Amino acid sequence: MRVLEIIDIEKSLAACTEYTDLSAPSVASNLTEAINSILPDESSSLSAAARLHFQNPGKLLRGITSLRLSKGIGLDWRRAIDWAVAVELMHNASLVHDDICDEDQFRRDQFSVVSSFGTPIAVCLGDWLVARSFELGVRAAQDGPGIRVIEILASAMRRLSAGEAAEFSSPKLLEWADYEEIVLHKTVPLISASIEGPLLLSDREANTADIRCAINALGIAYQISNDMADILDRDGKPGPFNDLRKRSPNAVLLCFREQLSGKVRDEYDAWWGNLSGPTIEEWIAQIHSSLSLDICSQRLNAKLDDFTSSYNKLPDYILEALDPILVYLNALTSVYASPASAAFDLN
C-alpha cells in the first residue's frame, strides 16, 4: 500500500498566485489555505487526524516570517509559499510527536491528535507531515539555486529530535546553560529555517553568521515566553503549571530552583524525583510568592537585548520579516512586566 502521495508539480498550493497584503492576518490566511490544500484527502486514514490538528493552525509565525522575507528579496511566489508551508509542516510534525512523548491531552485549546486518535495514528501523521515537508522543500528548490535548502530541513529535524530526546535523557533538574542548549535544538532550528531557506533559494548567503546569532537569541526568548505562558495559563492547555506537573524543563521553574537553598532545595529536588515531601499545590504556592516570573522576564528581555545588539548588522529586509515575531514577544514582555500582579489559578 502506498503511504505517501506525490505532489503534482503543477498544482498550486493555494488559490493566490502572487504576493498580496503582507500583514500578519493576511499572510496567516494564505498559509492556512495552502496547508489545508495539501492535507490528506477524505479517503486517507490520516484525514480526520490532520483536520483536527490544523483546525487551529496556531500563530504561524515561522511561515509568516518566511513569506515576508521572500517578498522582500523578490523570491517567486510559488517557491516562497512552498517553502513557508514546508517549514510549518515540519514544525507541526514536531508538535504532534511532542504530544506523544509528553502524553499531552491538549494542543491549542483543543484535544491533541494522540488523545483523540491514539499513538499509532499520531506517529503516522507526524511522519506524514515530515515527508510532505521534504516534498515541498524539493519543489521550492527545483529549477533554481538553493538545492542545499533541503539540508536545512534535514538539519532542523535532526536537531529537533535530539533536543526532544535530551528532555528525557538529561538530568531532570537542569541548569540554565543546559536549558538554553535544549532550546537551541528544539525551538531555534525552524525559526532559522524560515530565514535561511528563502536566502538560499534566492542565492543569497550574506550575513549568515550574524543572522544565526540573532535568531539564537530570539529563539531562546521565544521559548522563555512559552514557558511563562505555561505558568500563567496562557498556552492553550487546561490550567497552569503543566510543565511542573509533568516535570518538564521550564525557564520559570529553573529560576525558582535557583532561588532555593539548603533544606528547601533538597526537598524540592526530592519531590521532583519521587514526589515525596510537600504537595504540588504547596510548590505552586511557593512559586507564586517568589520572584521567579520577574527573574524569568528579565532573562527574556536580556535575550531580546542580545538580539538588538545584532540588529544593526542585519539587512532591512530581514528585520522587516522578523517584525511579527518581535511584535509578539514585545507584547508578551509588556504583559509579563509585572508578573506578581498576574492572577494565578492554583487548582
N, C-alpha and C positions, 0 to 999 in steps of 0.2 A: 504494500500500500504506500502510495507516495504521500509523504507528510508535508513537504514544502510546496508552495505554489510559486511558480516563477512569475515575476512581474513582467507584464507586457511593456516593452521599452517605449512603445508609442503611447501608452496610456498615461494621461495626465493625472497627477495625484489629486488635483483639485480643479474646480471649475475656473478659478482665477489663473490667468496665464501670464500675468505681469505684476510688478510691484504696485501696490496701492498704498493707502494710508498706513504709515508705519507706527502709529500709536499702538501701545501695548494691547488694548482691547481688539483692535482691528487685526493685528498680526495673530493674536491668540485665536481669533475666529478662523482665519485662514489655516492655521495649523490644525485646529480641531477638525475642520472639514477634510484636510489632507489625511490625517490619521484615520479617521473613520472610513475613508475611501479605500484603504488597503487592509483593513482588518479582515479576519477570516469570514467568509460568507456564511449564510444561514445553514448550509449543508455541512459545515465543518463542526466537529465535536468541540472545537475551541471557541466557537462563535459567541455563545452566551457568556462565557467567562471573560472574553475580550471586551464585549459590550459593557459588562458590569464594571470592569476595571476602568474603562475610559468614559463611563457615564459622567464622572467628574474628572476631567483631564489634568487638574492641578493648575499651577501657576504658569507652566510652560516657559519659564524664564530662559532656559537653555536654547530652546528653539527660537524664541523671540530675539534673543541676543544674536543668534546666528543669522537670522534673516535681516536684521537691521545692519549688521556688518556687511553682509553680501550686497545689499543695495549700495552701501557707502563705497564699496570698491568696484562696483559695476559687474558683479557676477551674474551670469544668465539666470533668470528666474527659475527655470526648471531644475537646474543643478542646485540652486540655492534652497528650494523647497525640499528637494530630495535629501540634501544633507541635514537640514534642520529637523526633518522628520526622523531621519536615521538616528540622530543624537537623542531625540525624545524617546524613541522606541527602546534604545539601549538603556536609557535612564529608567524607563518604566519596567523593563525586564528586571533590572536590579531591585526595584521596589517589590515586584511580585515574589522574587526569590528571597528578599529580606523578610517578608511577611511569613514565609515558610520557616526560615531559620529562627525568627523571633517569636513564632507562634502568635502573631498579631491577628486579632479578630477584626480589626477595623483599619480602613485606609481612606483618607479624605472624606471623613464624615459618612462613610457607608461601609458595609461588610466587605472584607477583603476577599480576594479570589480563593485563597486557601480555606477560609472559614465557610465559604459558600459552596465550593465545588470539590474540596479535598486536595490533598497534597499531589497526587498524580497529575491532575489537570493543571494545577498551579505550576508545577515543574515544566510540564509540556508547553504551557502558554509562555512562560519566561524564556524557554529555549526558542520557541517560535519567534518571539519578538527580537531576540538576538540575531537569529538568521535573517529576518526581514530587514533589520538594521543594516546588516552587511550587504544585502542585495541593493538597498537604496544607496549605500555608500559607493558601491561599484558603479551604479548608474550615474551618480553625480560625478564620478571621476573619469568616465569614459569619454573618448573623443576630445581630450584636452589635457592640460597639465594637471599634475596633482594626484597621480595614481597612488602615491605614497600616503594619501589621506586614509587609505584603508588601515595603515599601520596605527593611525590614531584610534580608530575604533577597537582594533585588536588590543592595543596597549591599555585603553581605558577599561575594557572588560577584564583583562588580566589583573590590573591594579585593583579594580573593584572587588574581584573575587578574593584577592589576597587581603584586602582591607576587611572584608566581611569575615574571613577566616580568622583574622587577628583578634577580632572581638571575642571569639570562642576559645582560641588557643593561648592568648596572652593572659597574664595575671589579671583577675577581675578588677583589682584596685590599682588603677593606672596612675602614673604620674602625668603631669601636664604635657611633657615632651612626648610621651607615648601616645597621648590623646591626639596631639597635632599630627603625629606620624600616621595614625589610622585615618584621620580626616583627609590627609594629603593623598591617601589611596582611595578612599571611598567617595568623597564629595568633589574633590578638585578635578579629576580627570575629564569628566563630561562638561564641566564649565570651560575647561581649557579647549576641549574638542569643538565647542561652539564658536570659538575664536580661531583656533589654528586651522580648522578644516577649510573655511572659506578662503583664508590666506593662501593655503597650499593649492586649492582649486583655481585660484587666480594667479598662481605662480609668484606669490609674494611671501617672503620668509624673513623680511627685515624685522628687527626689534624682538625676535623670538625670546631671547633671554629676559628682557625687560617685561615682556608680556607674561611669561611664566611666573616671574617673581611677583608681579601684581596680582595675577589670578590665584596664586597660592595664598596670599594674604586675604583676598576676597573670599576664597572658598572656605577658609577657616572661620572667617567672620560669619559667613552664611550658616555653617554648621552650628556655631555657638548660638546663633539666633534661633535655630530649630530646637536646640536643647533647652533654651529658655522658654520657648513656646510650650514644650512638654510640661515644664514645671508650672506654667501659668494657665494650662488647659486651653491652649490656642493652636493645637497641632492637628486638629481634625480627628482626634481619638477621644473616646469617652473618659472624662475625668483627667485630673492632673497626675503627675508623678508616675507615669507608666514606666519610665526608664528605671526608677527606683524599685518598683515592684518586680521588674524583670532582671534587675542587677545589670543593666546595660550601661556602657560608657556614656557619660553626660557631663558637659562642662560645668554646670551648676553644682552637681554632686561632687565633682573633683574640687571645686572651690570650697565647698562645705567641709570636706575631709581635711583640706589644708589648714583650716582654722581650728581643728580639734587637736588635742594633745593629751598625753598621759592616759589615764584610765578610760576617759570618754572615747578617745580614738580607738583604743583596744576593743572597747565594747562595740563600736561601730564596725570595725573590721571583722569581729567575731560574728556579729549579726549578719553582715554582708555574706559571709562564708557559709553560715549554717543556721541562720535565723534565730540564734539564741539571744537572750537578753531582751532589751526593750522592743516594743512592738513597732510596726511600720508607722502607725499613727503618731507614736512618740517621736520618731525620727523626722517625720514630716513637720511636726510642730517645731522641732529644733531648727530645721532648715528655714522654716517660715520666719522665725525670730532672729535668724543670723543675717550676716551681711553677704551671703553667698550670691544672691542675684545682683547686688551692687557691684561686687568684685567681678562677676562674670560680665556685666555690662561694660565695665571699664576695660576688660580684655577685648571685648568685641570692638569697642572704639579704638583700642590700640592697634588692632588688626586693620581697621579702616584707615588709621593714620599711616600704617605701613604701606597700604595701597596708595595713599595720597603721595607718599614720598616717591613713588614711581610714576605719578600722574603726568608730570611734565615730559617724561621720556616717551610717552605713548602717542601715536598719531591721533588726530581728532576723530577719525572715523572709528577707531576702536573705543574711544571714550564715549562717543555717541551710542555705539552699540551696547555698551555696558550700562547705559543710563537706567534702564528698567530695574536691573539688579541693585544699583546704587540707591534708587528711589525706594525700593522695597526695604533695604537694610536701614536706610536713614529713617524711614517711618518706624521701623521696629526699635531703633535706638531711642527715638523720642518717646515711644510707649514705655520702654524699659528705663527711662531716665530716673524715675522714682519708683523702683520695684517694690519698695517697702509699702507703698500705698496700694499695690495691686491686691485685688480680692482673691483669697485662696479658698478653694473648696477642699476641706481636709477629709472628705468622705470618699 
